[in-house]
Amino acid sequence: MKAGLTPVVDVGVSLEGLGREARAAAPALARATTGTKNAALLAAARFVRERAEDIKRANEGDVRAARAAGLEASLIDRLILTDQRIDQMVQGLLEIAALPDPVGEISGLAMRPSGIQVGRMRVPLGVIGIIYESRPNVTADAAGLCLKSGNAVILRGGSEAALSNSAIGACLRDGLAHAGLPRGALGLVETTDRAAVSYMLGMNHVLDLLIPRGGKGLVELVSAQARMPVLKHLHGICHVYIDTEADAEKAVAVAVNAKTQRYGTCNTMETLLMAESRAEELLPRLAKAYREHGVELRGCAETRKWISDATVATDKDWDTEYLAPILSIRVVAGLDEAMDHIARYGSHHTDAIVTENWTHAQRFLREVDSSSVMVNASTRFADGFEYGLGAEIGISTDKLHARGPVGLEGLTSQKFIVWGDGHIRA
């Protein structure tokens, strides 16, 4: 056997072991009561809080290694665990515990002419695989959501966050054990060997669903090669359109926040679309605000009439997810041209309109084909926590099963149930 293939064998043995544990644990998770699952989540939250200093020390090791390796600034930003982000992990687990349990929920129960009652029951998917990059907080969010929705999970975080993920994963596994649930319900791929990703893509005998969270390259690889269903979005090219009838103060507030509140996220605005009739009034104000935040501006010819220091935007800019303090700006004739631009260059993630015109708002909501469409609100709200999901497993821009931020319900399926009383078919 060639030396280069040895790691694949080692990785395969490790992953198959995690798979057997997850498959064995899945029935216990599926039949666990809401109280038991909540007890595990509350214990895990307590362990994360109590071990915060240990988690930060592990994270500091990851950050040092990432900087030494020349990792991009946006990825390092996602990697860093501050006290606030650890608190958010804890709060996320507590909120998931407080959410209604979807498992076992019966809906649509109706009497048929034959006398049987037919409805649907919400059930777990089974074993979920999640491949993600940089963000160690995903370890807690993903495990918590999978646990509450009755699913076992195998997590493969990025090698740049290996120490952080291990420290957080230990808290979650200890939370499971504390509630009497099998620790194998949370499998953490410890190896940093990239062969682990390729191997997971063929584990359709174990994984019922695979969720990639990371850069476009990772998502494209998983989508093309996975042998099981994939829940995904490729990238987040999000737009804010400032309409002919926008309120000026709302427009400035939304457009600045959508870009500058945080740069390295998939729901950050990457292109600002400005109605031509409002360009002279609003573009200089916005340019001043963006300069104060250190944002580089790239614009069309009309934009550069009002923002002289903006560089020329090309077609590539309209199609780029910067994940950085860079913004492309295009002046459009009005609503139709704005929606045409979004249809051509958008990623079906999140798009917003700022307007006081009810008809324009309704058209934008109906006609823009994105997983989240907003009126007079920052695109940064496209997030599971902000949507009341407790936390999110990711964003789906697909149209089947789940779309937009995916929380508990998106991690379950439905089966038909039938109640009868000795009924037979004539």
C-alpha positions as CSV (number, residue, x, y, z in Angstrom):
1,M,0.0,0.0,0.0
2,K,1.3,3.5,-0.8
3,A,2.4,5.5,2.1
4,G,0.0,8.3,1.2
5,L,-3.0,6.0,1.7
6,T,-2.2,5.0,5.2
7,P,-3.9,8.1,6.8
8,V,-7.1,7.2,4.9
9,V,-7.2,3.8,6.5
10,D,-6.5,5.3,10.0
11,V,-9.2,7.9,9.4
12,G,-11.6,5.3,8.2
13,V,-11.2,3.1,11.2
14,S,-11.7,6.1,13.5
15,L,-14.8,7.4,11.7
16,E,-16.4,4.0,11.4
17,G,-16.0,3.7,15.2
18,L,-17.7,7.1,15.7
19,G,-20.4,6.0,13.2
20,R,-21.1,2.7,15.1
21,E,-21.4,4.7,18.4
22,A,-23.7,7.3,16.8
23,R,-26.0,4.7,15.2
24,A,-26.2,2.8,18.5
25,A,-27.0,6.0,20.4
26,A,-29.6,7.3,17.9
27,P,-32.5,5.3,19.2
28,A,-31.8,6.4,22.8
29,L,-31.9,10.1,21.6
30,A,-35.1,9.5,19.6
31,R,-37.0,8.1,22.5
32,A,-35.5,10.4,25.2
33,T,-38.1,12.6,27.0
34,T,-38.0,16.4,26.7
35,G,-37.0,16.5,30.3
36,T,-34.0,14.3,29.8
37,K,-32.8,16.2,26.7
38,N,-33.2,19.5,28.6
39,A,-31.2,18.1,31.5
40,A,-28.3,17.3,29.2
41,L,-28.4,20.7,27.6
42,L,-28.5,22.5,31.0
43,A,-25.6,20.4,32.3
44,A,-23.6,21.1,29.1
45,A,-24.3,24.9,29.5
46,R,-23.1,24.7,33.1
47,F,-19.9,22.8,32.1
48,V,-19.1,25.4,29.3
49,R,-19.5,28.2,31.9
50,E,-17.5,26.5,34.5
51,R,-14.7,25.6,32.1
52,A,-14.6,28.9,30.3
53,E,-11.0,29.6,31.2
54,D,-9.9,26.1,29.9
55,I,-11.8,26.7,26.7
56,K,-10.2,30.1,26.2
57,R,-6.7,28.6,26.8
58,A,-7.4,26.0,24.2
59,N,-8.7,28.7,21.8
60,E,-5.6,30.8,22.4
61,G,-3.5,27.9,21.2
62,D,-5.6,27.6,18.0
63,V,-5.4,31.3,17.4
64,R,-1.6,31.4,17.7
65,A,-1.3,28.5,15.3
66,A,-3.7,30.2,12.9
67,R,-1.8,33.5,12.9
68,A,1.5,31.6,12.4
69,A,0.1,29.8,9.5
70,G,-1.1,33.1,7.9
71,L,-4.8,32.4,8.1
72,E,-7.0,35.2,6.7
73,A,-8.1,37.9,9.1
74,S,-11.8,37.1,8.5
75,L,-11.2,33.4,9.4
76,I,-9.3,34.3,12.5
77,D,-12.1,36.6,13.6
78,R,-14.5,33.6,13.3
79,L,-12.0,31.5,15.3
80,I,-11.5,33.7,18.3
81,L,-13.6,32.9,21.4
82,T,-14.1,36.0,23.6
83,D,-15.9,36.0,27.0
84,Q,-18.9,37.3,25.1
85,R,-18.9,34.5,22.5
86,I,-18.6,31.9,25.2
87,D,-21.5,33.5,27.0
88,Q,-23.4,33.4,23.7
89,M,-22.7,29.6,23.5
90,V,-24.1,29.2,27.0
91,Q,-27.1,31.3,26.3
92,G,-27.7,29.3,23.0
93,L,-27.8,26.0,24.9
94,L,-30.1,27.5,27.5
95,E,-32.4,28.8,24.8
96,I,-32.5,25.5,23.0
97,A,-33.5,23.9,26.3
98,A,-36.3,26.4,26.7
99,L,-37.7,25.8,23.2
100,P,-40.7,23.5,22.6
101,D,-39.7,20.0,21.7
102,P,-40.8,19.2,18.1
103,V,-40.3,15.5,18.4
104,G,-43.6,13.6,18.6
105,E,-45.7,16.7,17.7
106,I,-48.8,15.6,15.7
107,S,-50.4,17.9,13.2
108,G,-53.2,17.8,10.6
109,L,-55.0,14.9,12.3
110,A,-58.2,14.6,10.3
111,M,-61.1,12.1,9.9
112,R,-61.3,10.5,6.5
113,P,-64.6,9.2,4.9
114,S,-63.5,5.7,5.7
115,G,-63.5,6.5,9.4
116,I,-59.7,6.4,9.9
117,Q,-57.9,9.5,11.3
118,V,-54.8,10.5,9.3
119,G,-52.1,13.0,10.5
120,R,-48.4,13.6,10.7
121,M,-45.9,13.1,13.5
122,R,-42.6,14.9,13.7
123,V,-39.6,12.6,14.1
124,P,-35.8,12.8,14.3
125,L,-33.7,12.3,11.2
126,G,-31.3,9.8,12.9
127,V,-27.6,10.6,12.6
128,I,-26.4,14.0,11.2
129,G,-22.9,14.8,10.1
130,I,-21.7,18.4,10.2
131,I,-18.5,19.6,8.6
132,Y,-17.5,23.2,9.5
133,E,-14.6,25.6,9.5
134,S,-13.2,28.1,11.9
135,R,-16.1,28.8,14.2
136,P,-15.7,26.7,17.4
137,N,-19.1,28.0,18.7
138,V,-20.7,25.8,16.0
139,T,-19.7,22.8,18.1
140,A,-22.0,23.8,20.9
141,D,-24.8,25.2,18.7
142,A,-24.8,22.1,16.4
143,A,-24.6,19.5,19.2
144,G,-27.3,21.3,21.2
145,L,-29.8,21.5,18.3
146,C,-29.2,17.9,17.3
147,L,-29.7,16.7,20.9
148,K,-32.9,18.6,21.4
149,S,-34.3,17.4,18.0
150,G,-33.5,13.8,19.0
151,N,-30.6,13.2,16.6
152,A,-27.1,11.8,17.2
153,V,-24.4,13.8,15.5
154,I,-20.8,13.5,14.2
155,L,-18.9,16.8,14.1
156,R,-15.9,17.5,12.0
157,G,-14.6,21.0,12.8
158,G,-11.8,22.7,11.0
159,S,-8.2,21.8,11.9
160,E,-7.6,25.4,12.8
161,A,-10.1,25.0,15.7
162,A,-9.1,21.5,16.9
163,L,-8.2,22.4,20.5
164,S,-11.2,24.6,21.0
165,N,-13.6,22.1,19.5
166,S,-12.2,19.3,21.7
167,A,-12.6,21.4,24.9
168,I,-16.2,22.4,24.0
169,G,-17.1,18.9,22.8
170,A,-16.0,17.5,26.1
171,C,-18.6,19.7,27.9
172,L,-21.4,18.5,25.6
173,R,-20.5,14.8,26.0
174,D,-20.3,15.3,29.8
175,G,-23.7,16.9,29.6
176,L,-25.1,13.8,27.8
177,A,-23.6,11.5,30.4
178,H,-24.9,13.6,33.3
179,A,-28.5,13.1,31.9
180,G,-28.0,9.4,31.4
181,L,-27.7,9.6,27.6
182,P,-25.0,7.8,25.7
183,R,-21.8,9.9,25.1
184,G,-21.6,8.4,21.7
185,A,-24.6,10.5,20.6
186,L,-21.9,13.2,20.0
187,G,-19.0,12.1,17.9
188,L,-16.2,14.5,17.5
189,V,-13.7,13.8,14.8
190,E,-10.4,14.6,16.5
191,T,-8.0,14.0,13.6
192,T,-6.9,17.1,11.6
193,D,-6.3,14.9,8.6
194,R,-8.3,16.3,5.6
195,A,-9.0,12.7,4.5
196,A,-11.7,12.7,7.2
197,V,-13.9,15.0,5.1
198,S,-13.6,12.8,2.0
199,Y,-14.3,9.7,4.1
200,M,-17.4,11.3,5.7
201,L,-18.9,12.0,2.2
202,G,-19.2,8.3,1.6
203,M,-20.7,7.4,5.0
204,N,-24.3,7.1,3.8
205,H,-24.6,3.9,5.7
206,V,-24.3,6.0,8.9
207,L,-25.3,9.6,8.1
208,D,-28.9,10.5,7.2
209,L,-28.0,14.1,6.5
210,L,-24.8,16.1,6.0
211,I,-24.5,19.8,6.7
212,P,-21.4,21.7,5.5
213,R,-20.7,25.1,7.1
214,G,-17.7,27.0,5.7
215,G,-16.3,28.5,2.5
216,K,-17.7,28.1,-1.0
217,G,-15.0,25.5,-1.8
218,L,-15.9,23.2,1.0
219,V,-19.7,23.4,0.3
220,E,-19.1,22.8,-3.4
221,L,-17.0,19.7,-2.6
222,V,-19.5,18.3,-0.2
223,S,-22.4,19.0,-2.6
224,A,-20.7,17.3,-5.5
225,Q,-19.4,14.2,-3.7
226,A,-21.7,13.4,-0.8
227,R,-23.7,10.2,-1.1
228,M,-26.3,11.4,1.3
229,P,-28.7,14.4,1.4
230,V,-26.9,17.7,1.9
231,L,-28.4,20.9,3.6
232,K,-26.3,23.9,2.5
233,H,-25.8,27.3,1.2
234,L,-22.8,28.1,-1.1
235,H,-22.2,31.7,-0.2
236,G,-23.9,34.9,1.0
237,I,-24.0,37.7,-1.5
238,C,-26.6,39.8,0.3
239,H,-28.0,43.1,-0.9
240,V,-29.7,46.1,0.5
241,Y,-31.8,48.1,-1.9
242,I,-32.6,51.7,-0.9
243,D,-35.8,52.5,-2.7
244,T,-37.1,55.8,-4.3
245,E,-39.4,56.1,-1.3
246,A,-37.0,55.2,1.5
247,D,-36.9,57.1,4.8
248,A,-33.4,58.6,4.8
249,E,-32.6,57.9,8.4
250,K,-33.7,54.3,8.2
251,A,-31.8,53.9,5.0
252,V,-28.5,55.1,6.5
253,A,-28.9,53.1,9.7
254,V,-29.8,49.8,7.9
255,A,-27.1,50.2,5.1
256,V,-24.4,50.9,7.6
257,N,-25.3,48.2,10.0
258,A,-25.8,45.6,7.4
259,K,-22.1,46.1,6.3
260,T,-20.2,47.1,9.4
261,Q,-21.9,45.3,12.3
262,R,-19.6,42.3,11.5
263,Y,-17.7,41.6,8.3
264,G,-17.0,37.9,8.3
265,T,-20.5,36.5,8.2
266,C,-22.7,35.1,5.5
267,N,-25.5,37.6,6.2
268,T,-23.4,40.7,5.9
269,M,-24.3,43.0,3.0
270,E,-21.9,42.8,0.1
271,T,-23.7,45.0,-2.5
272,L,-25.7,48.2,-1.9
273,L,-28.2,49.1,-4.5
274,M,-29.3,52.7,-4.6
275,A,-32.3,54.2,-6.4
276,E,-31.0,56.8,-8.8
277,S,-33.4,59.5,-7.4
278,R,-31.8,59.2,-4.0
279,A,-28.1,58.9,-4.9
280,E,-27.2,62.6,-4.6
281,E,-28.9,62.8,-1.2
282,L,-27.7,59.6,0.4
283,L,-24.5,58.3,-1.2
284,P,-22.2,61.1,0.3
285,R,-23.7,60.5,3.7
286,L,-23.2,56.8,3.5
287,A,-19.7,57.2,2.1
288,K,-18.7,59.3,5.1
289,A,-20.1,56.7,7.5
290,Y,-18.3,53.8,5.7
291,R,-15.0,55.8,5.7
292,E,-15.3,56.1,9.5
293,H,-15.5,52.3,9.6
294,G,-12.6,51.8,7.2
295,V,-14.7,50.3,4.5
296,E,-13.3,50.2,1.0
297,L,-15.9,51.3,-1.6
298,R,-16.2,50.1,-5.2
299,G,-18.9,51.6,-7.4
300,C,-20.4,51.9,-10.8
301,A,-19.9,55.0,-12.9
302,E,-23.0,56.7,-11.5
303,T,-21.9,55.9,-7.9
304,R,-18.5,57.5,-8.5
305,K,-20.1,60.8,-9.4
306,W,-21.1,61.1,-5.8
307,I,-18.3,59.1,-4.2
308,S,-15.1,60.4,-5.9
309,D,-12.7,58.1,-4.0
310,A,-14.6,54.9,-4.8
311,T,-12.7,52.5,-7.1
312,V,-14.3,51.1,-10.2
313,A,-16.6,48.1,-9.6
314,T,-16.4,45.2,-12.1
315,D,-18.8,42.4,-12.8
316,K,-16.6,40.2,-10.5
317,D,-17.4,42.6,-7.6
318,W,-21.2,42.0,-8.0
319,D,-20.5,38.3,-7.8
320,T,-18.1,38.4,-4.8
321,E,-18.7,37.5,-1.1
322,Y,-16.0,39.7,0.4
323,L,-16.3,38.7,4.1
324,A,-14.2,41.9,4.6
325,P,-14.6,45.7,4.9
326,I,-15.2,46.1,1.2
327,L,-18.5,47.1,-0.3
328,S,-19.7,47.4,-3.9
329,I,-22.3,50.0,-4.7
330,R,-24.6,50.2,-7.8
331,V,-27.0,52.9,-8.7
332,V,-30.2,51.5,-10.3
333,A,-33.2,53.1,-11.9
334,G,-35.7,51.7,-9.4
335,L,-37.2,48.6,-8.0
336,D,-37.3,46.5,-11.1
337,E,-33.6,47.0,-11.9
338,A,-32.7,46.3,-8.3
339,M,-34.6,43.0,-8.4
340,D,-33.1,42.1,-11.7
341,H,-29.6,42.7,-10.3
342,I,-30.4,40.5,-7.2
343,A,-31.8,37.7,-9.5
344,R,-28.6,37.8,-11.6
345,Y,-25.9,38.1,-8.9
346,G,-27.6,37.1,-5.6
347,S,-27.0,33.8,-3.8
348,H,-30.6,33.3,-2.6
349,H,-29.5,34.0,1.0
350,T,-30.7,37.4,2.4
351,D,-31.8,40.6,0.7
352,A,-33.5,43.7,2.0
353,I,-35.4,46.8,0.8
354,V,-35.6,50.1,2.6
355,T,-38.9,51.8,1.6
356,E,-42.0,53.5,2.9
357,N,-44.0,52.3,-0.1
358,W,-46.2,49.4,0.8
359,T,-46.6,48.2,-2.8
360,H,-42.9,48.2,-3.4
361,A,-42.3,46.3,-0.1
362,Q,-44.8,43.7,-1.0
363,R,-43.4,43.2,-4.5
364,F,-39.9,42.8,-3.1
365,L,-41.1,40.2,-0.6
366,R,-43.0,38.2,-3.2
367,E,-40.5,38.5,-6.1
368,V,-37.1,38.2,-4.6
369,D,-36.2,34.5,-4.5
370,S,-34.1,34.4,-1.3
371,S,-34.3,32.3,1.9
372,S,-34.8,35.6,3.9
373,V,-36.3,38.7,2.5
374,M,-36.6,41.8,4.6
375,V,-38.2,45.3,4.7
376,N,-36.5,48.1,6.6
377,A,-34.2,45.8,8.5
378,S,-30.5,44.9,8.4
379,T,-29.5,41.7,6.7
380,R,-27.6,40.9,9.9
381,F,-30.8,39.7,11.4
382,A,-30.8,36.6,9.2
383,D,-29.7,34.4,12.0
384,G,-31.2,31.5,14.0
385,F,-30.8,33.2,17.3
386,E,-32.5,36.4,16.1
387,Y,-35.3,34.4,14.5
388,G,-36.1,32.8,17.8
389,L,-34.7,29.4,16.9
390,G,-32.4,29.4,19.9
391,A,-29.4,28.8,17.6
392,E,-29.0,27.6,14.1
393,I,-27.4,24.6,12.5
394,G,-26.8,26.7,9.4
395,I,-28.5,28.6,6.6
396,S,-30.2,26.6,3.8
397,T,-30.7,28.3,0.4
398,D,-32.2,25.1,-1.0
399,K,-36.0,24.9,-1.5
400,L,-36.7,21.4,-0.2
401,H,-37.1,20.3,3.4
402,A,-35.7,23.4,5.1
403,R,-35.0,26.9,3.9
404,G,-33.3,29.9,5.7
405,P,-31.9,29.5,9.2
406,V,-32.3,25.9,10.2
407,G,-33.3,25.2,13.8
408,L,-35.0,22.3,15.6
409,E,-37.9,21.8,13.1
410,G,-35.4,21.7,10.2
411,L,-33.6,18.8,11.8
412,T,-36.7,16.6,11.9
413,S,-38.9,15.0,9.3
414,Q,-42.6,13.9,9.4
415,K,-44.2,10.5,9.0
416,F,-47.9,9.8,8.4
417,I,-49.7,8.3,11.3
418,V,-53.1,6.6,11.1
419,W,-55.6,5.9,13.9
420,G,-58.2,3.3,13.4
421,D,-60.6,1.1,15.4
422,G,-60.4,-2.2,13.6
423,H,-61.0,-0.5,10.3
424,I,-60.4,-2.5,7.1
425,R,-60.4,-1.3,3.5
426,A,-63.4,-2.3,1.4
